[in-house]
Amino acid sequence: MSAISEAPQRRHGLRRWWWLIAAIVAVSVAVVVAVAVWHRPPPQVALPLWAAGEIALPGDSSRFDYASLDPDRDLLFVAHQGASEIVGMDVRAGSVVRVIHGIDQVHGVLVIPPRHRVYATATGANHLITLNEDTGEQLSQAPTGDYTDWRSTRSTPRWTTNETGGSETVVGADSRQVRGTVQLGGEAGNVAYDPSGRQNLVDVQTRNELSVIDPASLTITRRVPLPGCEHPHGPALDPAHRLAFVACDANATLLTIDLDTWHRLGTQRVGDDPDVLACDPAAGGSQPPPVLIAADQSWSGAPEMW
């Protein structure tokens, strides 16, 4: 074959290579753009929050965790986990009124104003501690599972989440004794009580699901898969609108679940490592209320509102 006849073939082969290279580059750019969009922070919005004041805390600056407010007495109780103590503050006066020592790696704190009681999870000892709100006196302690963390904010008796233990421990509010344990079959996230459905909902982090528990029989009645959610941690409920919100800390996502059909209604990207959720039904009126998300490493370094 002559050099003249070979030239068009070479040009054709070169064009094919150029088209192949161009296609590879286009696909690579599309993948990079898709990843960038997926990891792009959500648009920042002005939160309806303002600084009301500051209260200097005693001790060192080691880890602080959950807090609970008695709105009738303006008393705020904060878990100082690094110091194994609870700091009680008068938020109206702006002063510390009491420091309760000896709560081993205190993690979750809950004040029940009608009972004048403060409940605290001692993660270091795997106990639920009951305290006198007025004096700080320790009234009782009940054993829980491994790495007891969270405590239910509304259910009676009290429920504690044992994260690495993969269980929920149920403690009688009056007897202060363990009434039972619910094994979840995976690492436990936080728990929330649905008063309308008379059921507890707990995230099962290593199964990427929401377990629904009958508090009377202490049995799991339903396991709700959470597609699009990796390592669900914090749930929050809006019973009036039959909605559940789930924070997925491994992929920075907030899920909205219908409490009647258990279908996923929405998926939103949020800041990195979303942890605890708060929902104020009174703020929503006829519409679902905003959800406040505490993110460990959000892009703005602050909580986000959805």
Buried (B, 14 or more C-beta within 10 A) or exposed (E): EEEEEEEEEEEEEEEEEEEEEEEEEEEEEEEEEEEEEEEEBBEEEEEEEEEEEEBEBEEEEEEBBBBBBBEEBEBBBBBBBBBBBBBBBBBEEEEBEBBBEEBBBBBBBBBBBEBBBBBBBBBBBBBBBBBBBEEBEBEEBBBBBBBBBBBBBEBEBBBBBBBEBBBBBBBBBEEBEBBBBBBBBBBBBBBBBBEEBEBBBBBBBBBBBBBBBBBEEBEBEEBBEBEEBEBBBBBBBBBBBBBBBBBBBBBBBBBBBBBEEBEBEEBBBBBBBBBBBBBEBEEBEEEBBBBBBBBEEBBEEEBBEB
